[in-house]
Amino acid sequence: MKILQTDCLVIGAGIAGSVYAYEAARRGMRVMLLSCTDWDTANSDLAQGGIVYEPDLDVDGLLKDVRLATAGLCNESAVRTLSKAGCEAVEKIFLTDLHTDFSRDKNGNLLFTREGAHTKNRIIYWKDTTGHSLLSSIHKALRKDPRITVAENASAVDLLTLSHSSQDIMDRYAPLTCFGAYVLDNKTGQVYAVKAKKTILATGGVGQVYRHTTNAAHAYGHGIAMAYRVGARVMNMEFMQFHPTVFAKGKSFLISEALRGEGAVLRNCKGEAFMEKYHPLKDLAPRDIVARAIEEERLKTSHECVYLDITHEPAEHIKERFPAIYETCLKEGVDMTRQPIPVVPAAHYFCGGVYASPQGRTNILHLNAVGETACTGYHGANRLASTSLLEAVATGYLCAAEDAQDMEKTSFRLPQPKEWIVPEKQPDLNLIKQDLATLKSTMWNYVGLVRSATHLSRAEKILRHLHNEIDAFYKGYALNQDLLDLRNGTQTALLITYAALKNKQSIGCHYIK
């Protein structure tokens, strides 16, 4: 088995992992950055709306809005720390160092917009592809840095810990300590080990465990499942946010909340604007309220979707402000300048995850979690719009700074890991696809937007059986990405279901009928 070594192993190349890599390398650390596919593929790249940024941050005003959107369950200390750090990092990295594209007026001043549950315009953006603008600009910088090694088509399989993975039998008595990961080369099928002083989980969200989602292809909660298997604390796992507006016909894709920020109105199949019946903020109400209102209107009218109407705005403004959404809708036969967009809710952002401090620290020594994989408590029971990129930038930024300090004062032990034996027998891909379909339909039907004790109990039984079957199957076959998706996705789905069963009260995006 091949064994590599680095200072920092970053699992996931989205915005949180990339900011960490950028800052860690700048501070003199060697970084290995893993991406399970081509490294430009990430949830961050799909983010449309924008990122919260205030040059002179009104943290009390932002906290007030976060508190409302998160159903009062946010970690207020984390909100303050991460909001300040996020704005600082946006200023330093993206505006000053990288000159990232953001929309500006004719005088070159940043344009600010507002989204659901915000009480002021505090979001900067690049048209309707903000995530892509951020990620592409920082990836260009990472490619040029000789201290950073990028491994594409490389998937972490399991974490290396002293108690689980060391060849030294006495390490079974060691405190919970991580020293890297086993990694699958998706092109060759071989598994190798990467020993690292610091291991950073930045694998993104979990949306692919649901049938309908806005998430990137392999967002199955890999980091959460791997961390849980070695004893990491997970929390707030019941809080899966469903985005209210995803294109309902043909190919699913996100319709940014920024449309409603710019005046778009939700209408039912009768053409009636309905959000004023559900919340004083109408179409800019928190996402869970908007999503459930859409579902109620769909049920009332026995119609497959509702419609997002921005046709009252000038056509040229719509095309300029939302070029990607306009073009994608047009390809699907909808001209959003002339007709309302058909929309439904879909699994979007995960508010739970691996417990982490604002600096990314978990309960396992030298194992960090950043971005959507982590649960700092910032998002409580339901995320406020355009704070996901902010938290991802902030956690990567703070985590790298903290790790740089540790490098100077900590003695790290990186023992020889146990050999990973790769079975020669190839798995049945049809069976894996069938099990993935079962996983997705179970989560969508029973652990979705509206839940009940009966549905959750049924989901638990199905998922426990599936988990046991997959665990036995997994040990006897060669690895591939689909099998990793199935194994980790089923584990993550079980954790979501257990948490949902335990929480008997409706709060935020966890709604019990």
PADODREN-581180 format. One record per residue (C-alpha): residue in one letter; chain; y, z, x. Coordinates in steps of 0.2 Angstrom, whole numbers, always signed. Example, Ala and Ser with C-alpha at 12.3 -4.5 7.8 and 13.67 -1.06 7.14 Angstrom:
code_unit_Y_Z_X
A_A_-22_+39_+62
S_A_-5_+36_+68
This chain:
code_unit_Y_Z_X
M_A_+0_+0_+0
K_A_+17_-5_+7
I_A_+29_+10_+9
L_A_+48_+7_+10
Q_A_+62_+20_+12
T_A_+80_+22_+8
D_A_+93_+35_+5
C_A_+96_+31_-14
L_A_+84_+22_-25
V_A_+93_+16_-41
I_A_+81_+11_-55
G_A_+91_-1_-66
A_A_+106_-13_-62
G_A_+117_-11_-77
I_A_+134_-5_-76
A_A_+129_+14_-73
G_A_+117_+9_-59
S_A_+129_-4_-52
V_A_+144_+8_-51
Y_A_+133_+21_-43
A_A_+127_+8_-30
Y_A_+145_+3_-26
E_A_+151_+21_-24
A_A_+136_+26_-14
A_A_+137_+12_-2
R_A_+155_+14_+0
R_A_+152_+32_+5
G_A_+139_+26_+19
M_A_+123_+28_+10
R_A_+109_+15_+10
V_A_+104_+9_-8
M_A_+90_+0_-15
L_A_+94_-7_-33
L_A_+79_-12_-44
S_A_+80_-24_-59
C_A_+64_-28_-69
T_A_+71_-45_-72
D_A_+85_-55_-64
W_A_+98_-42_-61
D_A_+111_-50_-72
T_A_+101_-45_-87
A_A_+106_-28_-94
N_A_+112_-20_-110
S_A_+129_-18_-101
D_A_+130_-37_-100
L_A_+129_-38_-119
A_A_+143_-26_-123
Q_A_+157_-35_-132
G_A_+171_-23_-138
G_A_+179_-15_-123
I_A_+180_+1_-113
V_A_+192_+16_-116
Y_A_+205_+17_-103
E_A_+222_+26_-103
P_A_+233_+27_-87
D_A_+239_+44_-93
L_A_+224_+50_-102
D_A_+227_+60_-118
V_A_+211_+69_-116
D_A_+214_+81_-131
G_A_+217_+66_-143
L_A_+202_+57_-137
L_A_+191_+73_-138
K_A_+197_+74_-156
D_A_+191_+57_-161
V_A_+175_+60_-151
R_A_+172_+76_-160
L_A_+174_+67_-177
A_A_+162_+52_-173
T_A_+149_+63_-165
A_A_+148_+75_-180
G_A_+155_+89_-170
L_A_+140_+89_-159
C_A_+148_+83_-143
N_A_+148_+93_-127
E_A_+167_+95_-126
S_A_+166_+100_-107
A_A_+157_+84_-103
V_A_+169_+74_-114
R_A_+184_+80_-104
T_A_+176_+78_-87
L_A_+168_+61_-90
S_A_+184_+54_-99
K_A_+195_+58_-84
A_A_+182_+52_-71
G_A_+179_+36_-81
C_A_+198_+32_-83
E_A_+200_+36_-64
A_A_+185_+24_-60
V_A_+191_+10_-71
E_A_+208_+11_-62
K_A_+201_+12_-44
I_A_+186_+1_-45
F_A_+189_-12_-58
L_A_+207_-14_-59
T_A_+212_-11_-41
D_A_+197_-15_-30
L_A_+188_-29_-40
H_A_+202_-36_-50
T_A_+190_-38_-65
D_A_+196_-49_-79
F_A_+204_-40_-94
S_A_+215_-48_-108
R_A_+233_-47_-104
D_A_+250_-52_-112
K_A_+261_-66_-105
N_A_+269_-53_-94
G_A_+252_-48_-86
N_A_+251_-31_-95
L_A_+234_-25_-102
L_A_+231_-27_-120
F_A_+225_-12_-130
T_A_+214_-13_-146
R_A_+207_+0_-158
E_A_+189_+2_-165
G_A_+181_+12_-178
A_A_+185_+31_-178
H_A_+199_+29_-165
T_A_+216_+35_-170
K_A_+225_+25_-158
N_A_+224_+9_-147
R_A_+216_+15_-131
I_A_+203_+1_-128
I_A_+205_-13_-115
Y_A_+194_-28_-116
W_A_+191_-46_-110
K_A_+190_-57_-125
D_A_+173_-52_-133
T_A_+163_-51_-117
T_A_+169_-35_-109
G_A_+152_-30_-102
H_A_+149_-46_-94
S_A_+166_-46_-86
L_A_+163_-28_-79
L_A_+145_-32_-73
S_A_+148_-49_-65
S_A_+163_-43_-55
I_A_+154_-27_-48
H_A_+138_-38_-45
K_A_+148_-50_-34
A_A_+154_-35_-23
L_A_+136_-28_-22
R_A_+129_-44_-16
K_A_+141_-44_-1
D_A_+137_-26_+5
P_A_+124_-25_+19
R_A_+120_-7_+14
I_A_+113_-12_-3
T_A_+96_-20_-5
V_A_+93_-28_-22
A_A_+75_-30_-28
E_A_+74_-42_-43
N_A_+59_-43_-54
A_A_+54_-26_-48
S_A_+49_-12_-61
A_A_+47_+6_-58
V_A_+30_+12_-63
D_A_+30_+31_-60
L_A_+41_+43_-51
L_A_+35_+51_-35
T_A_+36_+70_-35
L_A_+30_+83_-23
S_A_+18_+91_-36
H_A_+11_+74_-42
S_A_+12_+61_-28
S_A_+11_+69_-11
Q_A_-4_+68_+0
D_A_-1_+85_+6
I_A_-12_+96_-6
M_A_+0_+111_-3
D_A_+14_+102_-11
R_A_+6_+106_-28
Y_A_+15_+123_-27
A_A_+32_+115_-23
P_A_+47_+116_-35
L_A_+49_+100_-46
T_A_+56_+88_-34
C_A_+57_+69_-34
F_A_+56_+58_-19
G_A_+56_+40_-25
A_A_+45_+29_-36
Y_A_+30_+18_-37
V_A_+37_+0_-40
L_A_+28_-15_-47
D_A_+32_-32_-40
N_A_+32_-43_-56
K_A_+29_-59_-46
T_A_+14_-53_-36
G_A_+7_-40_-47
Q_A_+6_-28_-32
V_A_+12_-10_-32
Y_A_+22_-2_-18
A_A_+31_+15_-15
V_A_+49_+17_-11
K_A_+53_+34_-4
A_A_+71_+40_-7
K_A_+81_+55_-4
K_A_+89_+53_-21
T_A_+82_+43_-36
I_A_+93_+38_-50
L_A_+87_+33_-67
A_A_+99_+20_-75
T_A_+86_+10_-86
G_A_+98_+9_-101
G_A_+93_+12_-119
V_A_+78_+11_-130
G_A_+82_-1_-144
Q_A_+67_-13_-141
V_A_+56_+0_-149
Y_A_+63_-6_-165
R_A_+60_-23_-174
H_A_+79_-27_-175
T_A_+90_-22_-161
T_A_+105_-28_-151
N_A_+97_-22_-134
A_A_+91_-32_-119
A_A_+73_-38_-118
H_A_+65_-23_-109
A_A_+75_-8_-116
Y_A_+61_+2_-120
G_A_+66_+19_-113
H_A_+57_+17_-96
G_A_+68_+30_-87
I_A_+66_+43_-101
A_A_+47_+40_-102
M_A_+45_+41_-83
A_A_+55_+57_-82
Y_A_+46_+65_-96
R_A_+30_+63_-88
V_A_+35_+72_-73
G_A_+43_+87_-82
A_A_+61_+82_-85
R_A_+70_+89_-100
V_A_+75_+77_-114
M_A_+86_+81_-128
N_A_+95_+74_-144
M_A_+81_+61_-145
E_A_+83_+59_-164
F_A_+100_+52_-162
M_A_+97_+33_-162
Q_A_+113_+24_-167
F_A_+112_+8_-178
H_A_+126_-4_-176
P_A_+132_-9_-193
T_A_+135_-27_-190
V_A_+122_-39_-182
F_A_+121_-57_-187
A_A_+109_-58_-202
K_A_+103_-76_-202
G_A_+93_-85_-188
K_A_+94_-77_-171
S_A_+101_-59_-171
F_A_+116_-55_-160
L_A_+129_-42_-161
I_A_+145_-44_-170
S_A_+158_-33_-162
E_A_+166_-18_-170
A_A_+182_-25_-163
L_A_+182_-38_-177
R_A_+185_-24_-189
G_A_+198_-16_-177
E_A_+207_-33_-178
G_A_+207_-32_-198
A_A_+190_-39_-203
V_A_+183_-32_-220
L_A_+166_-29_-226
R_A_+161_-37_-242
N_A_+146_-37_-253
C_A_+138_-52_-260
K_A_+150_-52_-275
G_A_+165_-53_-263
E_A_+170_-35_-266
A_A_+177_-25_-251
F_A_+167_-9_-253
M_A_+170_+3_-238
E_A_+185_+12_-247
K_A_+171_+20_-258
Y_A_+162_+28_-243
H_A_+176_+34_-231
P_A_+195_+36_-230
L_A_+195_+26_-214
K_A_+187_+11_-224
D_A_+180_-2_-212
L_A_+184_+8_-197
A_A_+173_+23_-202
P_A_+161_+30_-190
R_A_+146_+18_-187
D_A_+132_+28_-195
I_A_+143_+29_-211
V_A_+147_+11_-211
A_A_+128_+6_-208
R_A_+122_+17_-222
A_A_+135_+10_-234
I_A_+129_-8_-230
E_A_+111_-3_-233
E_A_+117_+5_-250
E_A_+127_-10_-255
R_A_+112_-21_-250
L_A_+100_-11_-261
K_A_+113_-11_-276
T_A_+115_-29_-276
S_A_+97_-34_-271
H_A_+104_-45_-257
E_A_+98_-47_-240
C_A_+114_-44_-231
V_A_+133_-40_-233
Y_A_+147_-51_-226
L_A_+161_-48_-213
D_A_+177_-57_-218
I_A_+190_-61_-205
T_A_+195_-78_-213
H_A_+213_-71_-217
E_A_+217_-71_-199
P_A_+224_-87_-191
A_A_+210_-98_-184
E_A_+217_-100_-167
H_A_+219_-81_-165
I_A_+200_-79_-170
K_A_+194_-92_-158
E_A_+205_-85_-144
R_A_+201_-66_-147
F_A_+182_-69_-150
P_A_+177_-85_-142
A_A_+158_-80_-138
I_A_+155_-73_-156
Y_A_+164_-89_-163
E_A_+153_-101_-153
T_A_+137_-91_-157
C_A_+140_-90_-175
L_A_+145_-109_-176
K_A_+128_-113_-167
E_A_+120_-104_-182
G_A_+130_-113_-195
V_A_+143_-101_-199
D_A_+162_-105_-195
M_A_+169_-87_-195
T_A_+187_-94_-197
R_A_+182_-101_-214
Q_A_+168_-91_-220
P_A_+162_-73_-219
I_A_+149_-68_-207
P_A_+132_-62_-214
V_A_+128_-45_-206
V_A_+115_-31_-207
P_A_+113_-15_-196
A_A_+101_-15_-181
A_A_+96_-2_-168
H_A_+110_-2_-155
Y_A_+114_+14_-144
F_A_+104_+29_-140
C_A_+113_+45_-140
G_A_+99_+55_-133
G_A_+90_+54_-116
V_A_+86_+64_-100
Y_A_+96_+79_-100
A_A_+110_+77_-86
S_A_+126_+85_-81
P_A_+141_+75_-80
Q_A_+137_+72_-62
G_A_+119_+65_-67
R_A_+109_+81_-62
T_A_+93_+83_-71
N_A_+81_+99_-70
I_A_+71_+90_-57
L_A_+78_+91_-39
H_A_+85_+75_-32
L_A_+81_+65_-48
N_A_+97_+60_-57
A_A_+100_+51_-73
V_A_+116_+40_-77
G_A_+122_+29_-92
E_A_+112_+27_-108
T_A_+96_+34_-100
A_A_+105_+51_-98
C_A_+111_+63_-111
T_A_+126_+72_-105
G_A_+131_+77_-123
Y_A_+146_+66_-123
H_A_+140_+56_-138
G_A_+133_+71_-148
A_A_+125_+65_-165
N_A_+133_+48_-165
R_A_+143_+38_-152
L_A_+162_+34_-153
A_A_+165_+15_-151
S_A_+169_+9_-133
T_A_+164_+26_-125
S_A_+147_+19_-119
L_A_+154_+9_-105
L_A_+166_+23_-101
E_A_+152_+36_-99
A_A_+141_+24_-89
V_A_+155_+21_-77
A_A_+160_+39_-76
T_A_+142_+46_-73
G_A_+138_+33_-59
Y_A_+155_+37_-51
L_A_+153_+56_-51
C_A_+134_+55_-47
A_A_+137_+45_-31
A_A_+151_+57_-25
E_A_+140_+72_-28
D_A_+125_+64_-19
A_A_+136_+59_-4
Q_A_+140_+78_-2
D_A_+121_+82_-3
M_A_+117_+70_+11
E_A_+128_+80_+23
K_A_+121_+97_+19
T_A_+103_+95_+12
S_A_+87_+93_+22
F_A_+76_+81_+13
R_A_+57_+80_+14
L_A_+49_+63_+10
P_A_+30_+65_+12
Q_A_+17_+51_+12
P_A_+13_+46_-6
K_A_-4_+45_-13
E_A_-11_+27_-13
W_A_-9_+17_-29
I_A_-25_+7_-33
V_A_-21_-9_-43
P_A_-36_-13_-54
E_A_-41_-32_-53
K_A_-45_-34_-72
Q_A_-31_-43_-81
P_A_-25_-35_-98
D_A_-27_-45_-114
L_A_-9_-51_-117
N_A_-12_-54_-136
L_A_-18_-36_-138
I_A_-2_-30_-129
K_A_+9_-41_-140
Q_A_+0_-34_-156
D_A_+2_-16_-151
L_A_+21_-20_-147
A_A_+23_-27_-164
T_A_+15_-11_-172
L_A_+26_+0_-162
K_A_+42_-10_-167
S_A_+37_-11_-186
T_A_+32_+8_-186
M_A_+49_+13_-179
W_A_+59_+2_-190
N_A_+50_+6_-206
Y_A_+48_+25_-204
V_A_+60_+31_-190
G_A_+75_+20_-194
L_A_+92_+21_-202
V_A_+86_+32_-217
R_A_+72_+44_-214
S_A_+61_+55_-224
A_A_+48_+69_-219
T_A_+34_+58_-227
H_A_+39_+43_-217
L_A_+41_+53_-201
S_A_+24_+61_-203
R_A_+16_+44_-205
A_A_+25_+37_-190
E_A_+19_+52_-179
K_A_+1_+49_-184
I_A_+2_+30_-180
L_A_+11_+33_-164
R_A_+0_+47_-157
H_A_-16_+36_-160
L_A_-7_+21_-152
H_A_-2_+32_-137
N_A_-19_+38_-134
E_A_-26_+20_-135
I_A_-13_+13_-123
D_A_-15_+28_-111
A_A_-34_+24_-109
F_A_-31_+5_-109
Y_A_-17_+7_-95
K_A_-28_+15_-82
G_A_-41_+1_-82
Y_A_-30_-15_-80
A_A_-18_-23_-68
L_A_+0_-20_-72
N_A_+13_-32_-79
Q_A_+30_-29_-87
D_A_+23_-31_-105
L_A_+11_-17_-102
L_A_+24_-6_-94
D_A_+35_-9_-110
L_A_+21_-4_-121
R_A_+16_+12_-112
N_A_+34_+18_-110
G_A_+40_+12_-126
T_A_+26_+21_-136
Q_A_+30_+37_-126
T_A_+49_+36_-130
A_A_+45_+32_-148
L_A_+34_+47_-150
L_A_+48_+58_-142
I_A_+61_+51_-155
T_A_+49_+54_-169
Y_A_+45_+72_-164
A_A_+63_+76_-163
A_A_+67_+68_-180
L_A_+53_+78_-187
K_A_+60_+94_-180
N_A_+77_+92_-186
K_A_+77_+95_-205
Q_A_+96_+92_-207
S_A_+105_+76_-209
I_A_+118_+75_-195
G_A_+127_+60_-187
C_A_+115_+45_-186
H_A_+100_+56_-190
Y_A_+99_+54_-209
I_A_+86_+62_-219
K_A_+85_+58_-238
